[in-house]
């Protein structure tokens, strides 16, 4: 890691060719460190309100509720990216831990972008001991395709085989039910 030439001692850039690095187990959680940053799968560390705020304003999860974010984390392998105690990034993997993983909800907050943290976070995701030797990893991205390509992701080999049910209004309706507003 090199310090910024601009002289800001807090600006740390993770080398783009660096592997995830050494991982440690902390109870059931797994952690990777690159001072001052930490990636951890400890769900107790996650800032659920901040994660919800980011996701609810994202193009892929508009209006998602905190309850939905909490449930999605409980049913996935969730990764928090931290600068000290502050959560500055997130990724989630939906997986059977045997054959398949879907990477989703990946973000690094704007103030920490441009430091290689997204690439490092994804390397940590791929390095997780429960996610080894999977037959297929998938994700969707409209904004970070170059980053994911650097990790080996490619366009679907057989896109015609994939099907979906998409319901873009589901989060709005759930929020309305939770708050008692709407119909």
C-alpha positions as CSV (number, residue, x, y, z in Angstrom):
1,X,0.0,0.0,0.0
2,X,1.3,3.4,-0.9
3,X,0.4,6.7,0.7
4,X,-1.0,9.4,-1.5
5,X,1.5,11.9,-3.0
6,X,-1.0,14.6,-2.1
7,X,0.2,14.3,1.5
8,X,-3.0,13.1,3.1
9,X,-1.8,10.5,5.6
10,X,-5.3,8.9,5.7
11,X,-5.3,8.3,1.9
12,X,-4.3,4.7,1.4
13,X,-4.4,2.9,-1.9
14,X,-4.5,-0.9,-2.1
15,X,-2.3,-2.1,-5.0
16,X,-4.5,-3.3,-7.8
17,X,-2.5,-6.5,-8.2
18,X,-2.5,-7.4,-4.5
19,X,-4.2,-10.6,-3.4
20,X,-6.7,-10.6,-0.6
21,X,-3.9,-11.2,1.9
22,X,-3.7,-13.2,5.1
23,X,-7.1,-14.0,6.6
24,X,-7.8,-14.7,10.2
25,X,-10.8,-16.4,11.9
26,X,-12.5,-14.6,14.7
27,X,-15.0,-17.0,16.0
28,X,-17.2,-17.9,13.0
29,X,-16.2,-14.7,11.2
30,X,-13.3,-14.3,8.8
31,X,-11.2,-11.1,8.6
32,X,-8.6,-9.5,6.3
33,X,-6.5,-6.4,7.2
34,X,-4.8,-3.8,5.2
35,X,-4.2,-1.0,7.7
36,X,-6.2,1.1,8.3
37,X,-8.8,-1.0,6.5
38,X,-10.5,-4.3,7.6
39,X,-12.9,-6.6,5.8
40,X,-15.0,-8.8,8.1
41,X,-17.8,-11.2,7.9
42,X,-18.9,-10.6,11.4
43,X,-22.6,-9.6,11.1
44,X,-22.5,-7.9,14.5
45,X,-20.0,-5.3,13.1
46,X,-22.3,-4.3,10.2
47,X,-24.0,-0.9,10.3
48,X,-27.4,-2.0,9.1
49,X,-28.9,1.5,9.0
50,X,-26.0,2.9,6.9
51,X,-26.1,-0.2,4.6
52,X,-29.8,0.3,4.1
53,X,-29.4,4.0,3.4
54,X,-26.8,3.3,0.7
55,X,-28.8,0.4,-0.9
56,X,-32.1,2.3,-0.7
57,X,-30.7,5.0,-2.9
58,X,-28.9,2.6,-5.3
59,X,-30.2,1.8,-8.8
60,X,-30.4,-1.9,-7.9
61,X,-32.3,-1.8,-4.5
62,X,-34.4,1.4,-4.5
63,X,-36.5,1.9,-1.4
64,X,-35.3,-1.3,0.3
65,X,-36.2,-1.4,3.9
66,X,-34.0,-2.0,6.9
67,X,-35.9,-5.2,7.7
68,X,-35.3,-6.6,4.2
69,X,-31.6,-5.7,4.4
70,X,-31.3,-7.4,7.8
71,X,-33.0,-10.5,6.6
72,X,-30.9,-10.6,3.4
73,X,-27.7,-10.5,5.6
74,X,-29.0,-13.3,7.8
75,X,-29.4,-15.5,4.8
76,X,-26.1,-14.7,3.1
77,X,-22.4,-14.3,3.7
78,X,-22.1,-10.6,4.3
79,X,-18.8,-8.7,4.1
80,X,-18.3,-5.3,5.7
81,X,-15.4,-3.0,4.7
82,X,-14.2,-0.7,7.5
83,X,-12.0,2.2,8.0
84,X,-11.5,2.0,11.8
85,X,-15.0,1.6,13.2
86,X,-16.8,3.2,10.3
87,X,-18.3,0.9,7.7
88,X,-17.3,2.2,4.2
89,X,-18.2,-0.7,2.0
90,X,-20.3,-3.9,1.8
91,X,-20.8,-7.0,-0.3
92,X,-23.1,-9.9,0.1
93,X,-23.0,-13.5,-1.3
94,X,-26.0,-15.7,-1.7
95,X,-24.7,-19.2,-1.8
96,X,-25.2,-22.9,-1.1
97,X,-21.4,-23.0,-0.1
98,X,-21.0,-26.1,-2.4
99,X,-21.7,-25.2,-6.0
100,X,-23.0,-21.7,-6.6
101,X,-22.5,-18.1,-5.4
102,X,-24.3,-14.9,-6.5
103,X,-22.4,-11.7,-5.5
104,X,-24.7,-8.8,-4.9
105,X,-25.1,-5.4,-3.1
106,X,-21.5,-4.5,-3.6
107,X,-20.5,-0.9,-2.8
108,X,-17.8,1.4,-1.5
109,X,-18.9,4.8,-0.2
110,X,-17.9,7.6,-2.5
111,X,-15.4,9.1,0.0
112,X,-13.4,5.9,-0.2
113,X,-13.5,5.2,-3.9
114,X,-10.4,5.3,-6.1
115,X,-8.3,3.5,-3.5
116,X,-8.6,0.0,-4.9
117,X,-10.9,-1.0,-2.0
118,X,-13.6,-2.4,-4.2
119,X,-11.2,-4.8,-5.9
120,X,-9.7,-5.8,-2.5
121,X,-13.2,-6.3,-1.1
122,X,-14.0,-8.6,-4.0
123,X,-10.7,-10.5,-3.6
124,X,-11.6,-11.1,0.0
125,X,-15.1,-12.3,-1.0
126,X,-13.5,-14.8,-3.5
127,X,-10.9,-15.9,-0.8
128,X,-13.6,-16.8,1.9
129,X,-12.9,-20.4,3.0
130,X,-16.6,-21.3,2.6
131,X,-16.6,-20.2,-1.0
132,X,-13.9,-22.3,-2.5
133,X,-14.2,-24.7,-5.4
134,X,-17.6,-23.4,-6.4
135,X,-18.8,-24.4,-9.9
136,X,-20.3,-21.0,-10.7
137,X,-20.1,-17.4,-9.5
138,X,-22.5,-14.8,-11.0
139,X,-23.3,-11.2,-10.5
140,X,-24.9,-8.3,-12.3
141,X,-23.4,-4.9,-12.8
142,X,-24.0,-1.9,-14.9
143,X,-21.3,0.3,-13.4
144,X,-18.3,-1.8,-12.4
145,X,-17.9,-4.3,-15.2
146,X,-14.2,-3.6,-15.7
147,X,-13.5,-4.2,-12.0
148,X,-15.3,-7.6,-12.1
149,X,-13.6,-8.5,-15.4
150,X,-10.2,-8.1,-13.6
151,X,-11.3,-10.8,-11.2
152,X,-12.2,-13.2,-14.0
153,X,-16.0,-12.5,-14.4
154,X,-17.2,-12.6,-18.1
155,X,-20.4,-12.1,-19.9
156,X,-22.7,-15.1,-19.7
157,X,-21.6,-17.9,-22.0
158,X,-25.3,-18.9,-22.5
159,X,-27.4,-15.9,-21.7
160,X,-30.4,-17.4,-23.4
161,X,-30.4,-20.1,-20.6
162,X,-31.0,-17.6,-17.8
163,X,-34.5,-16.5,-16.9
164,X,-35.8,-14.1,-14.2
165,X,-38.8,-12.8,-12.4
166,X,-38.2,-9.1,-11.7
167,X,-40.5,-7.1,-9.5
168,X,-39.0,-3.6,-9.2
169,X,-41.8,-2.3,-6.9
170,X,-41.4,-5.0,-4.2
171,X,-39.4,-2.8,-1.8
172,X,-41.8,0.2,-2.1
173,X,-44.8,-2.1,-1.3
174,X,-43.0,-3.7,1.6
175,X,-42.0,-0.3,3.0
176,X,-45.7,0.8,2.7
177,X,-46.8,-2.3,4.6
178,X,-44.3,-1.7,7.3
179,X,-45.2,2.0,7.8
180,X,-48.9,1.6,7.2
181,X,-48.9,4.0,4.3
182,X,-50.2,3.5,0.9
183,X,-53.2,1.4,-0.1
